[in-house]
């Protein structure tokens, strides 16, 4: 049962990405991807890393208000400069952002989540935390 739900969610994420790209097939040239509210995560998982790692030149990624609770397997996006994960259910796991090697990341929005400890982000010294405020 769990495998079936994960498989279906992966398909839903794939469709959301296609819709966000508005039919554009060239993953290499994509610089911005906005998936805000496009999916409601049943299991709280991000899309499979392979789905987003196709976008190696992606600079801006927004996955706000989709119900993400886990950052496990965050994709390796070395060109990513701005990341919006606001309005989700993230409570921890920030070390996964560090493990993803986001060396170009400058702006990070984690507002309206459940995070209480940000120490795991220390290795990403170049990041300016845009917003951490919870309403």
Secondary structure, 3 states (H helix, E strand, C coil): CHHHHHHHHHHHHHHHHHHHCCCCCCCCCCCEEECCCCCCCCCCCCCCHHHHHCCCCCCEEECCCCCCCCCCCCCCCCCCCEEECCCCCCCCCCHHHHHCCCCCCCEEECCCCCCCCCHHHCCCCCCEEEECCCC
